Amino acid sequence: MATDELYVQGKYWQQSTTKLPLKIFPVPFGLAQARWELIQKSLPDFQNKREIKLLDIGAGHGYIGLIASFGHNSVLSEYHAIEPDPTMRQYMRDMWIKKGRKQKLNVIPSMDQVTGYYDVVVLSHILEHLQDPSSLINSAIALLSSQQGLLFIDVPNQDHLFKNNVFPHIVFFSPSSLKYLLKQEQLEIIHLETWGRNMYKSPANANTPLKMKLMGEMIRLSYRFLPSKFLVQFYAWYFGGNQMNTEGTWIRALCRNKES
């Protein structure tokens, strides 16, 4: 199956319905919280700016925009989300209304429909799906609104080493290879670290310790009876999404154009 068919037809998210329930899914929500917290710490130059435009390429559930819309240290004025899956696009629109968000929301299926410039561009778990990741990085850089505009990247850390099935990932990054790619694009790297539990013991790894497996299974079996807030906190701890780790599950980078 071609990867573009996988995403457009909803098969990447394994959709069995054309509409998702309007609830918070705790694993992606907790990871989005950790990502936005990291981005927000690198926005000092925008402290006095009242309007921040955020572009999320491959937005999925759109949680990073939803979380940013509640932010106190920066003011989100517009969230633009590119997502090829029509079910996920509708979920974002419906959730935005349900949560009473007043900021502008623009949900579109492809890069072809992007206009304007953005203070923050997000590429979260996108580059590993592309045969030519540098091409998308260049496109993202061109959309930054200024020299201080931020590009955020999040990719798995060498997941071919610990996953039995890596499809549809076709490029596998290490911290050094991602750093090399960003340097080749003449970007100033503000942050590049690995995050999450040790990739060899992570719940994403089939070889995770038995204790972690049992704990995860207990939560899964009682999932429907547990409050959403607890589940978000549990899975944030379980996967270690908000913890830096020298052999973490994910690589996260923040960069911007070098000053000329």
N, C-alpha and C positions, 0 to 999 in steps of 0.2 A: 504494500500500500504506500502511495506517495505521501510524503509528510504534509503537503498542502491540503490534500484530501482529508487527512487525519484531523487537522485543526478546523477546517471550514465546516465539516460535517458533524462536528461535536464528538468525534471518536477519541480525541486526546483526553477529554474530561470524562469519557465513558458515560455519556449521557444516555439514560434510558427514557427520558422525557424531554419534551420541548420547553418545559418550564421548571425551574428549580424552586423549591420552597423558600419563602422569604425568611430565612434564618441565617445566623452567623455560623459559618463552618470553622471550627476552632483552630485546626492546624494551619490553613493558609492565613487566617486572621492573625494568629500569634506571630507567624513569620513576617507578615506585613508590618506589624507593630515594631518588631526589631529592626527592620529595614528603614522605616521612616525615622525611628529614633536616631539611627546613625546618620541619615541624611540631614536631619534637623540640626545636629550638632555642628555641621559644616556650613551653616547658613548665616554666619555672623554679618556678612556684608549686606544681607537682606533685612536686617533687624528694623531699619527705618523705612523699609519699603512696604506699603500697605497691600500691594497686590502681587501675589506669586502665582505664576502659571506653571502647571505641572503636566507633562506629557508622559504617559505610561504605555510603552510599546509591548504588546502581549500582556494585557492587563489582567486576564483571568477573571477573578471575582471582583476586581476593582477595589480591593480593601485598602491599598496604600493611599488612594485618593480619599476614601471614606475616612480613614484615620487622620489624614492631613487636614481634612475639613473641620475637625474638632480641635486642631492645634491652637496653642496659646502663644508660643514663641514666634510663630510666623503666621501670616494671614494668607490662606489659599483663596484666590479669587476664581480660578478656573481649573478644572480637571478634565483633561482630554485623554481618553482611553482608546487605544487601538486593540481590538479583539476580533479575530476572524469567526469565532464561534457565536452564532446568533442566539443560542440559549443563554450564554454568559453575558452577552450584550444586554438582553432584556432583564436579566437578573440585576445587573448594575443599575439600570434605569429605575427598576422597581424598588431596589434597596435604597437608592438615593432619596426617593420620595418617602419611603417608610420612615427613614431616619430624619426627615425634615430638613435636609440640606438645602441651603439657599444659594450656594455657589453655583456657577455655571458648570454644567456637565455636558460633555460632548463625547458620545460613544460612536466610534466608526470602525468599519471592518478592515481597513488597509491603510498603509502609509501613503498611498496615492491621494488620499483625501485630507492629508495634514496641511494646514496653512499656518503662517505666523511663526513666532519664535517663543521659546520657553525658558524659564529660569532653572527648571530641573527637568531632565529627561531620564526616565527609568528603563533599564533593560534587565529585567529580572527573570532569570531562567529562560532566556531566549537564544543566546549565542550558541549554546551547545546543540541546538537544533539546526544550525545553518552550515552549509558547506563553505561559505565565505563570510565569516563573522566580521571581518574588517570592513566589508562593504556597509553593513548596517551601522557599525560604529561611526564610520564617516558620515553617514546620513544623519545619525543622531547628533553628532557634533555640529553639523551645519544648522541644526534647529535651535541651538543654544542662543539665548537672547543677548548675551554679553560675554566679555572675557571672564567674568566671575560665574557664569552659568555652570551648573553642576551636572555631570553625567554619572549616574549610579549604575553599577553592574553587579549582578549576582549570578554565579554559575556553580554547578557542583564541582567538588574537588576530586578529580580523578575517580569518578564513580565506577569506571570500568574495573577498578581494582577490587571492588567489594560487592558489586551487584551482579546477579546471575543474568538479568535481562536489562540492558541499557536502552533498548529501543524506546523512543525515537531519537535518542541522543546520538549524534554522529561526530561531534568534536569533544575531546576530553582535555580539560584544562588543569594545570597545576598552577600554584602561585607564580612560579617563575615564567611559565609560558604566557600567562595572562599579562604579567608585567611587561614581558618582551613585546607583546602585541600592542599594548597601550603606548609604550615608548616609541614603537615604530610609527604610531599615529601622531607623534609629537605632542602628547598630552602630559600635563603636569599631574602626577599622582599624589593625591592628598591622603588617601588611605587605601591600603591593600593588605588584608589579613584573612585568615581562615576562621570561620565561625561554626558553632554547633558542636555536638559531641564528637569525640574521636571517631573518625570515619570507619575504623575497623571494628568499633564496638557500638556504633550508632544503631538505633532501631531501624534505620534504613538498610542496615546490613543483615543478611541472613544469619550471620554468625554473632549477632548481639547476645550478650550474656542471658542465661535462662531467667534470672531474676527480673531483668528488664522486659523480657518477652511476656512473663506471667503478669507483670504489672500492667502492661499495655493491653493484654487480653482481658483482665479484670475491668478496666475502664471501658473497653469496647463493649463488653456484655452489659454493663450498667449505663451505657451512654445516654439512653433516652430519659433516664431518671435524674441526670446530673445537670446542674445549672450551666448555662453557656459560659459565664464568667469563670467558673471553676475549670471547665474544660480547656478554655484558652490558656489559663495559667498552667494547667497540668501539662499540656502538650508543648508549651514553650519550654518548660523544664525538661520534659521527656526527650525532646529533640535537641535541646540546648541552643535554640535559635538566637537567644540574646547573649550568648557567651562566646568570647574569643577563645580559640584553642589552636595550638600550633599544628595539629593534624585534624582540624575540624572538617565537617561534612561539606561546607560551602565556602566559596571564595567571594568576598565582597570588596568592591573597589569604588572609590569616589575619585573623580578626576575632572579636570577642566582644561581649556586651551591655555597653552603657555603664553605668558605676556611677551609681546614682541618688543 
